[in-house]
Amino acid sequence: MKPDFLRSTCAIVALILLWVPHVEAAYWGSLRDGVLHVSQQQSKERSIPVSWKGTNIADAQNETLYWSSPKGMLLQRVAIPFSQPSGGTNLTIPAVKGDYRLDIPGYSFRKYVVNVPNTLPSVFEPAKLHFSAEVPNTVKLYFQVPANKRFILAGKDHGGVDRLEIVNLTSHEEKVLSLKDYGQLYSSYDQVEVAASPEASIWQLTLKGGGKAAFWLDHIPNLFALDPKELFVPTLEEGQVDISIEGVVAGDMPKIGAALDFSRPPASADAIFDKLKLGSANYYFYEDILSSDIAKDNSFLEYYEQKLGLDNYISILAKTGRRSTISDADDTADFLTRYLKSHRGENGFSFPYLAIADEPNLNYGSYNQFEKDFVAIASTLKNHPEPSVSSIQMAVPQSSRFVNGPTRSDSDERIGADWAERLLQGHPDLVDSISWHQWLVRDLVATEQYKSTVLKARELDRQYPAKSGLPRPLILAQTNISSGNNLSHYEQNTFFAGLWLASVVANASSSGQLSQLNWFKIADDGVWNKGLIAIEGAQFKLKPVAHIMAMINEMWLPKVMDVKFSQPSVEFELLPTSRPDTGEVNMLGVNKSKRQYVAKISVNCKLLSCDGEPSGTLRTIDQSLAVRTQPLASVVIENQRVYELSITPETVFYLNFNVNSGPLAPKITVSRNDR
């Protein structure tokens, strides 16, 4: 027997063993995206080993696992750096009865194996549409169907499992679902509906084909077990959070906006824009079109700046057909000189930020090639005698992702933060702002990545300061749940996207360091159907995420305040904002989970006076998209005004106070010596 064949056979056998229940443990193998629920039924502490092995570009990807208590409190945050494409750890399940959860956020570049002791029943909740695991051929799983409930079994062929077979273990009813290869139509999948039965039942699912697997259930709990005796539906106990706000200003609240089209919106869209109240924007402008007609975009730039009031947008140079690299730096520099003289000089457009390439770390052949083009173009513009040209703010690197590498080969050599650092180190006076795009944070618990990414960008700015000594603006120019066309209607077209956006805004804004954050894009276009707006014939329709965007911008205030949680949670967030000159305070909050939360919010009396009762309201929006308001009541305890709120599952909310209690604590600034 050949050694290679022997190794392959051993690997296949090992993979099969991971997907079967054993006497001592249940082995869940090669999990990539989903939640593993574990039920603690004994008053005995146990250890759960978790190991992982990297896939193709794991050495360019930091990842995090989240282990949470039955009440939603974070017990362990397993941070996995680039240097650990493979490794392992142990989770501790306390001697406290209840249902615990391990979140494995997608998109993951590692395969996770979880070894659950047999005294702890476990069920897996796979991500919908995206592949959630890698399995050998003919793996069998089990799920339960409540009485009188119809359900849908769905699946997608990601190049692995291509057939799902289910059988009712009592009635022996069978269904077969063949999965078609939809090619580039990522959002397409297959499904079969099963009629309701008067009796509760257990079904067996067989995954045929092996490899990447995408399977899920609609209308009933999307939960699968390795052994039918272990099936359970997790109990979501009420969560509790204690939050304190002293009124210390952390920094500025970013403007929140969207990527706009290279065209003037029709007049029928005016009401939509009035509702969205965009604070920032991003748009592409095309060298090949504008070279022959320099005024081609004047009409819609006038609309964006004058009608919408946008004066801090970022513009990305490209060519039609998504060509995003520079073919001749001298020609491009000449075009940009003419363009800026026309738009900023003659027409008076603000045109504040310019990026010369779209995601160069993804699209360029090498860093050196991009650096050469950037330095040639930026130097030409910066040294021009006319201020309309030389004062342009260069935004770099405009990378695909920032802390993690892009989704391509040699990703470890293309990490956005590394490219930014090399440019700042070699050419600090050519870099006016740090800008990037953020993709593939698809799970609500993982949105804290946005905070750490902003802090990384500010760290680089302080390490390589601008000549002025002032902080460079940090711009999250484009973001969305998924990259490219890898879209799921379960995310894009549901309230999930609204929860996601609220959570991203809360995390990205919390340090007070970000300048703007833009959703990509403003409207569906038949290819990139990831807009705030759906276009149905001649009608414009706000998606659920747009309602959250509108609420955030309606309640927007210019300053961010520090907030302190007494216990860590990745399910509940609060972002306090203020207008210090008027004393107005708004707090954006989001309960991302399916459990009820009781939040006790303590606010220092310096911020909300303890004399009398300041007027305040709680405004909520949930799956129904109905906005509900109710007055806020509070008590005063030890120089703190305390509010106790019950927040329903999967709800975005605002606390709004209109008070005039004097100035807030002074803004914390960073001196030049500390930068």
N, C-alpha and C positions, 0 to 999 in steps of 0.2 A: 504493500500500500504506500502511495506517495505521501511524503510529509505534508504537502499543501492540502491534499485531499483529507488527510487525517485532521489537520487543524480546522478545516471547514466543517467537517463532520462534528467535531467536538463543539464548535461554536454553535451549530444548529441545535445540537442536543442540549447545550447549556441554555439557549434561548427558550426552547420548549419547556425545560424544567422551571424556568422563571414564571411561566404562565399557567401553573397548576397548583392547587392546594396541596400542602404536605402535612404530615402528621404534626410537626412542630411549628409550622409557619405557613403563611400564605405569601407567595412570592409574586409581586407585581413587577414586571420587567419592561424596560425600554419605554417608560412613560415620557411623553414629550409636552403635553399641554392638557391640563385638567386638574381636578381636585380629588384627592384620596381622603375619604372620610373614615375615621377609625373610632369605634365605640368602646369606651372604657366601662366595663360592667363590674369591675372589682375594685376594692380599696387597696390596690397594690400598684406601686410604681413599676413601670416597665420601660425597656429601652427598645427603640425601633431603628435598626440599621438602615441607612440610605447610602447608596453608592451611585456613581455616575461615570459615564464614559463619553468623551467628546465625539462629535461628528466632524464634518469637513473643516469648518472654520471656528471651532470652539476656542482656539487660542487667541481669538480676537474679540471674544464676547465675555463680559462679566454677566453673571446670572445670580438670581436670588430665589431661595425657597422660603415659604412662610408657613410656620407651624402655629396654629391658633387654638385657643381654648374653647370650651363649649359656649362661653359668653362672648366670643369674638376678640378676646385680648391676645396680643401677640406673645407667644411663649418663646419662640426661637426664630431668629432671622438668619438663615444660612446664606452668607455672602460668598460667592464663588468667583474668584478673580481669573483673569486671563491665564495665569500660571497654573491653574488647575483644570485643564481640559478633562482630566480624570481624577477621581478622588472619592472620598466618602466621609460620613459623619454619623452621629447617633442622635435621634430625637428622643426626648424624655417625655413619656406620657405620665402625668402625675397620678397619685392615688386618689383622684377625684373623679367620681362617676360622671359620665356625659359623653357627648360626641365631639371629637376633635377633628381638625381638618389640616391637611397638607396641601398647600397651593403650589402647583408647578406651572408657573406662568409661561405662556407662549408669546412669541415664537422662541422655542428653546433649541439650542444647538448642542444639547447634551441628552443622552439617554439615561433616565433615572430608574434604578431598581430599588424597590422598597420591600423589606422583609418584615412582615407583620406577624407577631406571635399568634398562635392559633387561638389563644384565649381572648383575642381582640378582633371581633368581626370588622371587616373592612369592605367598603364599596367604592367604586371608581365612578366619578362624574366626568365624562369626556367633554372636551370643547366641541362645540357644534360647527360643522362644515370643515374647519381646519383639521389636519390629521393630529391625533392625540396620542398615538402610541405606534410602536413597531412590534409586530407579532409574527410568530411562525404560522404556517398553514394549519387550518382547522382548529384553532384555539376556540374553546367553548366558554362562554360567559352566561350569566343568568340575570334575569330581571323580573320584577313583579308588577302585575297590573291590577289596580283596584277594581272592585266590582262596578259594573255599569259605566266604565270609562273606555271610550275608544282611544286608540293611540296611533301614532305614526312612527314607523321605523324608517330612518333615513340614513343615507351614507353617500360618500363621495370617493371616487377612485383617484388616489394621489400617486398612482404607479405601483401600488402594492395590493392590498385586499380589494378584490373586484367582485365579490359575491357575498351576500349576507343571507343566512338561512336561519329561520326561527321556527320553533315548535312548542306548542302548549303541552306541558308535561302531564296535564290531566286529560284534556280532550283530544290531544294529539293533532290538533289543527296545525297546519304547516303553511308558511309563506316563504317565498324566495324572492330576493331583491338582487338583480344583476346591476352592477354599477358600470356605467358607460364612461369612456374617456372623453371628456369635454374639451380637451386641449387647453387653449388660452381662456376659455370661458370659466374662470375660476369660481364664480358665484353659482354655477349650475351644479345640481346634484340630483340624486334619485331618491324616491320615497315610495312607501306602500302603506296604505291605511288598513287598520284592523278594527273591525266592528266591536262595539261594547258587548260584554257578556255579563249576565246577572251574578256570576260568581267571580270572586278574586282568583287570580291564577299566577303561576310561575312559568316563565318561558325560558327556553334555552336558545342562545344565539351562537351560531358557528360562523367564524370569520374565515372565509376561503380565499386563498391566494397568497397570503403572507406578505410581510413588508409593512409599509406605512398604512395605517388604518384610520379611517374616519367613519364613525358610526354614532348614532345618537337617537334619542326618543323625544317626541313632542307630545304634549297633552297629559303625560304622566311623568313621575319622577325619572329623571335621566340618570339612573344609577344601575351599576352592574357589579355582580359579585363573581368570584371564582368558584364559590360553593353556594348552592341555593339556600343552605341552612344559615348562611351569614347575611342574607339580605335584610336590610333595614333602611328606613328613611330617617336621616339625621334630624334630631330635635334642635331647633334653633332657639336657644334660651335668650332671654332679653339681655341685651348688652347695656353696659353703663360706662360713661366717660365723665371724668372730672376735668374741667378746663379752667385755666386762670389767664386773665388778660390784665396786664398792669398799665397799659397805655403807652408803652415804649415804641416809638416809631422805628421800624427796621429799614425802611427805604421807600422806594416808589412802586406804585402799582403799575404793571405793564398795561399798555393799550391792547385790547383784544379785537381781532379782526379776522379777515379771510383772504384767500388768494382770489383775485379778480381776473376777469377775462380781458383779452386784447381786443375789446370792442365796447361800444357804448351800449349799456343795457337799455332795453326798450322802455318806453314811458310807463308801460303797465307794471314794471318792476319797482317803480318809485315807492309804492306803499310798503313793499317788502323791505327795501333798504331803510325806510323810515322806522320800521319796527326793529330791525337788527341793530341800528345805531352803531355801526362798525367804528372802532377807534383806530384801527391800523389796517394795513393791506400789504399785499405782495402781488406783483404781476410780472409776466414775461414781456419783453419787447424784442422785436425781431429785426436783426441787422439787415437781412436780405430784403425785407419789405421796406424798411425805413430808409435804406440807402438810396432807393429810387424815389421815395416820397417821404421826405423828412417830417412832414406834417400829418402823416397818416393817423397818428394816435392823439392829435391835439384835441379832438372833440371829446373823446372819453377821458383823457387826463383832466380836461376842464370839468367834466362831470364828477370825476372822483374827488378833485380838490375843492371845487366850489359847491357843488350840490351835496356831496357826502361829507365835506369838511375834512378830508383826509390830507394831512400834511407831513406824515412821517412814514410813508410806505417805503417798501424796498423793491427795487426793480432788478430783474435778473436778465442779463443779456443772453440771447439764444438765436438760433436760426429756425425757420419753420421745419416741421418734421422731427421735432425733438432733437435737433443737432445742437449739442451743448458744449462743444469744445471749440477753441479758437484755431482757425486754419492759418491766419496770417496776422500776427500781433500788430504790425505796423498799419495794415489796412484797418484793423479794428480800432486802433488808437485814433486814426484819422477820422473814422466814422463817429466815434464817441465825442471827439472834439467838436465836430460840426453839430452833432445832435445836442450836446449840452449848451453850446452857444445859442442854438435856436430855441431850445425849450426853457432853459434856466435864464438865459440872457434876454432874448427878444420877447418871449411869451410869458416870462415870469413864473413858470411852474416851479414848485419847490423841489421836486425830484431829489429827495434828500439822500437816499442810500442806493449805491450801485454795486451789484455783484457781476463780475465779468463772465462767470461760468456757472452752470447748474450742476451741483453735486460733482465737483471735479474729482473727488477721491473715488467716486464710482465710475466716472466716465473717461477720465484722462489715462493715458498710458503709464504715467509715472508722476511722482511729486515733482521731480526736477523739470519736467515739461511744463507743468502748471505754474510752478514758481517763475520760470523764465517768461511765460506769457504775462503773468500778473505783474511782475516787476516792470516789464517793458511798457505795459499799458498804464499802470498806475503812475509811474515816473513821468510819462509824457503828460498826463492830465494834471498831476500835482505841480509840475513846473511850467504850466501854461500861464502867460501873462494876464489872461482875463479871469477875474474871480468867478464868473459863472462856470468856468471849467475847473479851475484849480481848487475850488472849495468843495467839490463833490466828495461825499463821504464814502469811502471804499469799505464794503462789507465782505469779509472773508472768514472762513474758506467756503461758506455756503455748502457745507459737506452733507453727505447722506449719513445721518446719525453723527454723534459727536464722541461720546465716551466709548462706544462700541464701534466696531468696524462695519463697513457696508457689506451687503450680501453678494459677495463675489470672491473669486479666488484671490490669493495673497492679501486677504483682508487685514492681516496683522500689520502690513506695511501701509495701510490706507486709513487708519483711524483718524477721524476728523480732528480730535484734540491734538494729535501729534502733528498734523499738517498745520494747524493753527499755531502751535508752539514754534515750529520751524520758521514760519513767516514772521511771527512776532520777534523772534530772536534775531533774525537776519535783517528785517525791514520794518522795525516798529513804527517809523514815521509814515509808512504807506498804508498802515492798517488803522482804520478809523472806527470800526466796530467788528465784533465777533458775531458771526451769524451761522446758523446751521438748520438742518431739517431733522425732525425726529420721527421715526417710524417703529412699528413692530412691538410696541408696548400694548399688548392686546388684552391684558387682564386688569381688572379694576384694582386689585391689591398691589399691582406693581407700578402704579403711577408715581410713586415716590422717586423713581428714576429721574423724573423731570427736575426735581429739586437738586439732586446730586449733580446733574448735568450742568445746571445753571451755576452752581457753586464751583465746578471745575473750570468753567469758562472765566468766571471772575478771578479765580486763582491765577490763571495764565495771564490775565490782564494786569494783575498786580505785580506779577513776576517780571513782566516786560512792559513797563509803563509807557504811555504816550508822552511826547515832548511837553504837552500842555500840563501834564500831571493830573489831568482829570480822568475819571473812569471812562472807559469806552462803553458805548451802548452795547448791550447783549440782546440779540434778536433771534427769536425762535421763528424763523421766517415761514416755515411750513410744518404742519403736523397733522396726523390723522392716525386712526387705530391701526391701519394696515398700509403697507407700501404698494406702489404700483396699482395693479388691478386685482390684487389678492383680497377681494372684498367678500364679506359675509353680510347678507341682509339681516341676520340675527343681531348684528352690531350696527351697521350703517343706518338702517331704516327703523330702528326701534329706540325706545327710551334709554337703552344701554349706552348709546352714543352721547346722550345728554348727561348721564351720570359720569361717563368717562371724561367729557369736556370739563365739567365742573370740578372733578377731581384733579385733572391736569392743571387747570387754572390755579386751584388752591395750592398745589405742590410747586409749580413753576414760579408762582408769585411770592411764596412765603418768605423768601430771603430779602425781598425788596430790591433785587439786583437786575431783574429782567426789564427790558425796555418795551418789547412788543411780542405778541404771540398770535400766530395766524393759522386758522384752520384751512386745510387744503381739501376742497376748494369751494367757491361760492355756490356753484350749481352743477348738477349732473349734466353730462354732455353726450351720453350714449356709450362712452368708452370708460371714462373715469367717473363712475357713478358714486362719488364719495362727497357730494356737495351738501351744503346746508339746505339747498332748495332742490326739490324734484320738479321737473318740467313735464307736465301731462298735457299734451297737445299744445294749446296756446295759453295754458294756465300755469301759474307758478304756485307751488305748494311748499310750505315750510315743513321740513322734516322735524322730528322731535328734538334733535340736537339744536336746531335753529331757535326753538323756544327757549332753550337754556342760554344760548348765546345772547338772545334779546334781553333776558332777565339780568344776566351778568352786566351787560353794557348799560342797561337802565339804572342799575344800582351802583355803577362804578364810582369809586372815590379815589383820590390821587395818592394816598399814602397807605402803606401796609404796616400793621403792628405785629409785634412778637406775640406768640401764643404758646402756652405750655400745657401739655397733657400730663396728668399724673400717672397714667398707664399707657403703654404703647398699643395702638390699634391701627390696622391697615384697612379698616372697614368704615371709619368715620373721620371726617375732616372738618376743620373750621378755619376760615381766613378772615381776620378782622381788618377792616379798612376804615379810613377816616379822612375828613377834611378839617385839618386842625384850626383853620381860621374861623370856621363856623361852629365847630363842635359836633358836626354830624358824624355818626358812626354807623357803618353797615358791616354785617358779618355774613359771608358766604359759607354755607355748610352743605355737606352731602353725606347721607347715609347710603353707602354703596351696597350694603348687604341686604339679604332677605329677612333679617331679624329686626325687631323693634329695638330702638335705642332710647335710653333715658340719659339726657345730657345735663349735667349741672355746670353752668357757666358762671364763674365768679369774675366780676369786673371791678377793678380798683375805683374807689369813689372819686379819684382825681379825674377819671375819664367820664363816668356817669355819676353825677352828683348823688350823694346819699340823702340830700334834702328833698323831700317830696317824692313824687313818682314820675320819672321821665317818661314821656310818651314813647311807646315803641310797639312794633308789630312783628309778628312772625308770618312770613309769606312762604308758602310751600307750593311745589309743583311735582307731580308724580306721573305714573304711567298714563293717567287720564288726560294729562296736559292741562287740566283745570288748575288755575291759580287760586289758592285759598289764603285768606288772611284772618288773623285773630290777634287781639291785643295781648301784650306781654305783661305778666305780673311778676313781682320780685320781692325779696326780703333783703334787709341789710344785716350783715353779720360781720363783725370785726373789720370795719372799714372796707367791706366788699359788698357790692350789690350782686345778689345771687339770683340767677334764673334757672328754673328746673323745667326742662322741656321733654316731651315725649315725641320722638321723631319716627314716623312710620317707615317701613322698609322701602328701599330704593326711592329715595326722595331727595330732591335738591331744595334747599331752603335759604331764606335770607332773614336775618334779624336787622331791623331798621330802627334807628333811634334818631330823633331830631331834637337835639339838646344844645344848649350853649353854656357849657360848664367851665369855660376858660380853656386856655391853650393846653395841648398835650405835652407830654415830656419831650424835650428837644430831640431832634433827629440825631442819631448816632452817625457821625461822619468819620471818614478815614483820612488822616493827614497824609501829606506827600511822603513823609518819612516812613509811614507804616504801609504804604501801598506795595 
